[in-house]
Amino acid sequence: MTPRAPRPADHGRPGPGGRGGGPGRRPGAGSRGVRARFRVTETPGVTVTPGRGAGPASAAAHRALVQAGLGHLGGHLRLDTYGPAPRGRDLARAARRAVTAALAARPRPGDPYRG
């Protein structure tokens, strides 16, 4: 068996064009430190805690419920942020992902694996 060639030692240094050449993501790329949790309720409407950025996040959560065919439901969205102030689109993306995760974890009627 022949030995593998060594990996280049320039992981993480900027490559051509000033972009990061190493594995993973560039610092500051993607969402700006937003963690969202969504709890599904049978009461229509979406509430958001804390109030900062509630508009785009609430609308995105409601749209995600409607797209899943569950627009008659509602829930509570909790946003935790860290780092620089999040943009509205980062809050909306986190809200959509939280609703999707909550709906995926929600037991469905007739599911034999429901606990």
RADA-V723472 format. One record per residue. N is the residue number from 1. RES is the residue in one small letter. SS is DSSP state (~ for helix, > for strand, _ for the rest). PHI is phi as a letter, one per 20 degrees, with the letter a starting at -180 (999 if undefined). D_FIRST is the distance of its C-alpha to the first C-alpha in whole Angstrom. Layout:
BEGIN
[[N & RES & SS & PHI & D_FIRST] [N & RES & SS & PHI & D_FIRST]]
END
This chain:
BEGIN
[[1 & m & _ & 999 & 0] [2 & t & _ & e & 4] [3 & p & _ & f & 7] [4 & r & _ & f & 9] [5 & a & _ & f & 12] [6 & p & _ & f & 15] [7 & r & _ & f & 18] [8 & p & _ & f & 21] [9 & a & _ & e & 24] [10 & d & _ & e & 27] [11 & h & _ & f & 27] [12 & g & _ & n & 30] [13 & r & _ & e & 32] [14 & p & > & f & 34] [15 & g & _ & e & 32] [16 & p & ~ & f & 35] [17 & g & ~ & n & 38] [18 & g & ~ & m & 38] [19 & r & _ & e & 36] [20 & g & > & f & 33] [21 & g & _ & d & 30] [22 & g & _ & e & 28] [23 & p & _ & f & 27] [24 & g & _ & n & 30] [25 & r & _ & d & 34] [26 & r & _ & f & 36] [27 & p & _ & f & 38] [28 & g & _ & n & 42] [29 & a & _ & e & 40] [30 & g & _ & m & 41] [31 & s & _ & f & 44] [32 & r & _ & e & 46] [33 & g & _ & m & 45] [34 & v & > & d & 47] [35 & r & > & d & 47] [36 & a & > & c & 49] [37 & r & > & c & 50] [38 & f & > & c & 52] [39 & r & > & d & 54] [40 & v & > & f & 55] [41 & t & > & c & 59] [42 & e & _ & e & 61] [43 & t & _ & e & 64] [44 & p & _ & f & 64] [45 & g & > & o & 63] [46 & v & > & c & 60] [47 & t & > & d & 61] [48 & v & > & c & 59] [49 & t & > & c & 58] [50 & p & _ & f & 59] [51 & g & _ & f & 61] [52 & r & _ & f & 59] [53 & g & _ & n & 57] [54 & a & ~ & f & 59] [55 & g & ~ & g & 60] [56 & p & ~ & f & 57] [57 & a & ~ & f & 55] [58 & s & ~ & f & 58] [59 & a & ~ & f & 58] [60 & a & ~ & f & 54] [61 & a & ~ & f & 54] [62 & h & ~ & f & 57] [63 & r & ~ & f & 55] [64 & a & ~ & f & 52] [65 & l & ~ & f & 54] [66 & v & ~ & f & 56] [67 & q & ~ & f & 53] [68 & a & _ & e & 52] [69 & g & _ & n & 56] [70 & l & _ & c & 57] [71 & g & _ & f & 59] [72 & h & _ & f & 62] [73 & l & _ & e & 60] [74 & g & > & b & 59] [75 & g & > & r & 58] [76 & h & > & d & 57] [77 & l & > & d & 55] [78 & r & > & d & 54] [79 & l & > & d & 52] [80 & d & > & d & 51] [81 & t & > & c & 50] [82 & y & _ & b & 49] [83 & g & _ & n & 48] [84 & p & _ & f & 50] [85 & a & _ & g & 53] [86 & p & _ & f & 51] [87 & r & _ & e & 52] [88 & g & ~ & g & 54] [89 & r & ~ & f & 51] [90 & d & ~ & f & 48] [91 & l & ~ & f & 51] [92 & a & ~ & f & 51] [93 & r & ~ & f & 47] [94 & a & ~ & f & 47] [95 & a & ~ & f & 50] [96 & r & ~ & f & 49] [97 & r & ~ & f & 45] [98 & a & ~ & f & 47] [99 & v & ~ & f & 50] [100 & t & ~ & f & 47] [101 & a & ~ & f & 45] [102 & a & ~ & f & 48] [103 & l & ~ & f & 49] [104 & a & ~ & f & 46] [105 & a & ~ & e & 46] [106 & r & _ & f & 50] [107 & p & _ & f & 51] [108 & r & _ & d & 52] [109 & p & _ & f & 55] [110 & g & _ & n & 54] [111 & d & _ & f & 50] [112 & p & _ & f & 50] [113 & y & _ & e & 47] [114 & r & _ & f & 50] [115 & g & _ & e & 51]]
END
